[in-house]
Amino acid sequence: MSAPIVRLKGLQKTFIQHGTFPWSPKRTVAAVRGVDLTLGPGDILALVGQSGSGKTTLSRLVLGLEEPTGGEVWLEDQRWDGLTERQRAQYRARYQYVPQDPMAALDPQQTALEHVMETLRVLGGRSRDEARTDGLAMLARLGLGARADALPRQMSGGEQRRVTLARVLALHPRLVVADEPTSGLEPDRREEVLRDLIGNLPKDAACILVTHDMSAARKWTNRTMVMLDGRVIETLRAEEDEPAHPYSRLLFDPWSADLPRNGLAAEGCPFRLDCPHAVGALAARCAERAPTLTRMGENEHHHVACYHHAVSPPPVTEAAS
Ligand code: SF4
């Protein structure tokens, strides 16, 4: 088996939230609660969940853009958390981040080619001529050959995203973390950006794609991790495995508008205030403590954190009018 590229062990992150006024009490918010994960070459992981589920924080912890409050991050054979920026600098070309907002990441004064060349020179150690040759080749691969001299404001939203991809992919990284790289784009453009990203990843790389888009998770990735309230509540191969957790089923159902409405429970399973299974005698166990991930039979890729996923929920009865 190939050596892992990412290993997370019991990863945790809490934030201190200040109140509205200086005298308001501070609150500790757990954004990531004990996440374990291993990714190897060729693994393309969709990290899915609603806003506030912890997926963006988790993706930032992996690259050291946030420091964990507990647990460990390993990238290849290097313990990554706790390193200084200076210590991390030598590995920066190997582990790359695609931001959600391309305009915040691009310099308004630089052309598409200059962006890619600068990255190749600073992080990739290329000479000016090498950076120019490799930069032009990567832009051409992403369909931007004729746009090499365009400034960000002269590009469409899809072209701006592809410039951020070109910068990352030209470095031949071992790990790419992409945070909602298609947000705000039309469906056709989303498809193009994901095809450019996944289709041009080095074969020995791993990728984490943070997304709200369940069809993208199914189509472009080979593993999916569903997060809720900072916890992983299901891991599966979305193309082959049917979601088993009641929350995942709602997320993956394109017709469902019934995502959690009653908020998250502070005790027990966080989904229990909305869960159709947590009724009658079954509800007591759900209220006791949050379930942990358990393997689904013989399927080593499918784990679910739910006590009653195999039980059919009771039929919904019409309220008397
Ligand atoms: S543990 Fe209980 S409340 Fe949580 S998802 Fe499963 S059935 Fe629903």
Residues whose N, C-alpha, C, O or C-beta is under 5 A from the ligand:
A	BS01	SF4	P246 C269 F271 R272 C275 H277 A278 C286 P291 A305 C306 Y307 H308
